[in-house]
Amino acid sequence: MDMCIQVDVKLDNVFVNYNRHDTNGLRFSDVQLGDLGGTYPADSNWARKGTPVGAPMWSSPEVIMETPWNTATDIWSFGAVLISLIYGGNFNLFRPKTVPYEHEEYGLEVLKQQFRYFGPFPGKYEEIAGPMTVRAILYLMQEIPQSKMTPFYRTTEKEVCKKDKEFIGKIMMMDWRDRPTAGKLLEDEWFKEED
């Protein structure tokens, strides 16, 4: 099994060991991802068929729309976790304000929030989207016209500093093909900064 997809990257599954004895100012000695019970091989039937998995509030658009998913879905979820950590206080940018978790339209409401902050889908998405997905995207465009969108990149620097916004912008791409790999992210200057 070469590549795996965790599909449940969320705050509850991120474990941190604090570095109590470090004199260099490092805050953490380890950060680990837990709850690997729902991990799938990248080439699994679940991934190829677009089976919905994980918690919708942390899931990628492709998982919510039940289209094929891959390791890029974990990259999206990492971005959602990062946004929550930056804001703190159990904040989640995609938490629906109109329906509870158990509601049948909960996933759709999460998708609307994703679209509002990181949409629209690029035109090239039609290359990989089936007819149902295209209809869902058209519905989103009608429900949330450009005038009602709140692009994340417009977040003030009082809320999110420029470097964090730029890094998150690289991750939170509606088309999974535009997201960087984990390896590419680890090479990013964002990880090398010390402030």
C-alpha positions as CSV (number, residue, x, y, z in Angstrom):
1,M,0.0,0.0,0.0
2,D,1.9,3.0,-1.3
3,M,-0.4,6.0,-0.6
4,C,-3.2,6.2,1.9
5,I,-5.9,8.7,2.5
6,Q,-6.9,9.4,6.1
7,V,-10.2,11.1,5.2
8,D,-10.8,12.1,8.8
9,V,-8.3,14.9,9.3
10,K,-9.9,17.2,11.9
11,L,-8.9,18.9,15.2
12,D,-10.1,15.9,17.3
13,N,-7.5,13.7,15.5
14,V,-4.5,15.9,15.8
15,F,-2.3,15.1,18.8
16,V,0.4,17.4,20.1
17,N,3.3,16.7,22.4
18,Y,4.5,19.9,24.1
19,N,8.3,20.4,24.3
20,R,8.7,21.3,27.9
21,H,12.5,21.1,28.1
22,D,13.5,22.9,24.9
23,T,15.7,26.0,25.4
24,N,15.5,27.0,21.7
25,G,11.9,28.2,21.9
26,L,10.3,25.2,20.1
27,R,6.8,24.9,21.3
28,F,6.0,21.3,20.2
29,S,8.2,18.2,20.1
30,D,5.7,16.2,18.0
31,V,2.5,16.6,16.1
32,Q,0.8,13.4,15.1
33,L,-2.4,12.4,13.3
34,G,-4.5,9.8,15.1
35,D,-7.7,7.7,14.5
36,L,-6.4,5.9,11.5
37,G,-9.3,3.4,11.5
38,G,-10.9,5.0,8.4
39,T,-7.7,5.2,6.4
40,Y,-8.1,3.9,2.8
41,P,-5.6,3.0,0.1
42,A,-5.5,5.7,-2.5
43,D,-6.7,3.3,-5.1
44,S,-9.6,1.8,-3.1
45,N,-13.1,1.4,-4.5
46,W,-14.3,3.8,-1.8
47,A,-12.0,6.6,-3.2
48,R,-12.7,5.8,-6.9
49,K,-16.5,5.7,-6.4
50,G,-16.6,8.9,-4.3
51,T,-18.1,7.2,-1.2
52,P,-18.9,9.9,1.4
53,V,-16.6,9.5,4.4
54,G,-15.4,11.6,7.4
55,A,-17.0,14.6,9.1
56,P,-18.5,16.9,6.4
57,M,-17.3,20.1,8.2
58,W,-13.7,19.0,7.6
59,S,-14.2,17.2,4.3
60,S,-13.2,18.4,0.9
61,P,-15.7,19.5,-1.8
62,E,-15.1,16.3,-3.8
63,V,-16.0,14.1,-0.8
64,I,-19.2,16.1,0.0
65,M,-20.3,16.0,-3.7
66,E,-19.6,12.2,-3.7
67,T,-17.1,12.4,-6.6
68,P,-13.8,10.4,-6.7
69,W,-11.3,11.5,-4.0
70,N,-7.7,11.0,-3.4
71,T,-4.8,12.3,-1.2
72,A,-5.8,15.9,-2.1
73,T,-8.8,15.5,0.1
74,D,-6.5,15.3,3.2
75,I,-4.8,18.4,2.0
76,W,-8.1,20.3,2.0
77,S,-8.9,18.9,5.5
78,F,-5.4,20.0,6.7
79,G,-6.3,23.5,5.5
80,A,-9.6,23.5,7.3
81,V,-7.8,22.4,10.5
82,L,-5.2,25.1,10.0
83,I,-7.9,27.8,9.7
84,S,-9.5,26.6,12.9
85,L,-6.2,26.6,14.7
86,I,-5.5,30.2,13.6
87,Y,-8.9,31.4,14.8
88,G,-9.0,29.2,17.9
89,G,-12.0,28.7,20.2
90,N,-13.6,25.7,18.4
91,F,-14.1,27.9,15.3
92,N,-14.8,26.3,11.9
93,L,-15.2,28.4,8.8
94,F,-17.5,25.8,7.2
95,R,-19.9,25.2,10.2
96,P,-23.4,25.6,8.9
97,K,-25.4,28.3,10.6
98,T,-28.8,27.2,9.4
99,V,-29.0,23.4,10.0
100,P,-27.8,21.0,12.8
101,Y,-25.3,18.2,12.2
102,E,-28.0,15.5,11.8
103,H,-29.9,17.4,9.2
104,E,-30.1,15.9,5.7
105,E,-28.8,19.1,4.1
106,Y,-25.8,19.5,6.5
107,G,-23.3,18.5,3.8
108,L,-24.8,20.8,1.3
109,E,-24.6,23.7,3.8
110,V,-20.9,22.9,4.4
111,L,-20.4,22.9,0.6
112,K,-22.1,26.3,0.4
113,Q,-19.7,27.7,3.0
114,Q,-16.7,26.2,1.1
115,F,-18.0,27.8,-2.1
116,R,-18.6,31.2,-0.4
117,Y,-15.0,31.4,0.9
118,F,-13.0,29.5,-1.7
119,G,-15.2,29.3,-4.8
120,P,-16.0,29.4,-7.6
121,F,-15.1,26.1,-9.2
122,P,-12.8,26.6,-12.2
123,G,-14.4,26.0,-15.6
124,K,-12.0,23.1,-16.2
125,Y,-13.8,21.2,-13.4
126,E,-16.3,20.0,-16.0
127,E,-13.5,17.7,-17.3
128,I,-13.8,15.5,-14.2
129,A,-17.4,16.3,-13.0
130,G,-20.3,14.1,-13.9
131,P,-23.8,15.6,-14.8
132,M,-25.0,15.5,-11.1
133,T,-21.9,17.3,-9.9
134,V,-22.2,20.0,-12.7
135,R,-25.8,20.5,-11.6
136,A,-24.7,20.9,-8.0
137,I,-22.1,23.5,-9.0
138,L,-24.7,25.4,-11.0
139,Y,-27.0,25.3,-8.0
140,L,-24.2,26.7,-5.8
141,M,-23.6,29.5,-8.4
142,Q,-27.3,30.4,-8.2
143,E,-27.6,30.2,-4.5
144,I,-24.4,32.2,-3.9
145,P,-23.8,34.7,-6.7
146,Q,-20.5,36.5,-6.8
147,S,-22.0,39.4,-4.9
148,K,-22.7,37.1,-1.9
149,M,-19.3,35.5,-1.9
150,T,-16.8,36.3,0.9
151,P,-13.4,35.4,-0.4
152,F,-11.0,34.2,2.3
153,Y,-8.2,36.2,0.8
154,R,-10.1,39.4,1.7
155,T,-9.8,38.5,5.4
156,T,-8.2,41.4,7.3
157,E,-4.7,41.0,8.7
158,K,-6.2,41.6,12.1
159,E,-7.9,38.2,11.7
160,V,-5.3,36.3,9.7
161,C,-1.8,37.5,8.9
162,K,-0.7,37.8,5.2
163,K,1.7,34.8,5.3
164,D,-1.0,32.5,6.8
165,K,-3.6,33.7,4.3
166,E,-1.2,33.1,1.3
167,F,-0.4,29.6,2.6
168,I,-4.1,28.7,3.1
169,G,-4.8,30.1,-0.3
170,K,-2.5,27.5,-1.8
171,I,-4.3,24.7,0.0
172,M,-8.0,25.5,-0.3
173,M,-8.5,25.0,-4.0
174,M,-12.0,23.9,-5.0
175,D,-10.5,21.7,-7.7
176,W,-8.4,19.0,-6.1
177,R,-6.0,19.0,-9.1
178,D,-4.9,22.5,-8.1
179,R,-4.0,21.6,-4.5
180,P,-0.3,21.0,-3.7
181,T,0.9,17.6,-2.5
182,A,1.9,17.1,1.1
183,G,5.6,17.0,-0.1
184,K,5.2,20.3,-1.9
185,L,3.5,21.9,1.2
186,L,6.4,20.7,3.4
187,E,8.8,22.6,1.1
188,D,6.9,25.8,1.5
189,E,8.5,28.8,3.2
190,W,5.6,28.9,5.6
191,F,7.1,25.8,7.4
192,K,10.5,27.4,7.6
193,E,9.5,30.6,9.4
194,E,10.2,31.0,13.0
195,D,7.8,33.7,14.1
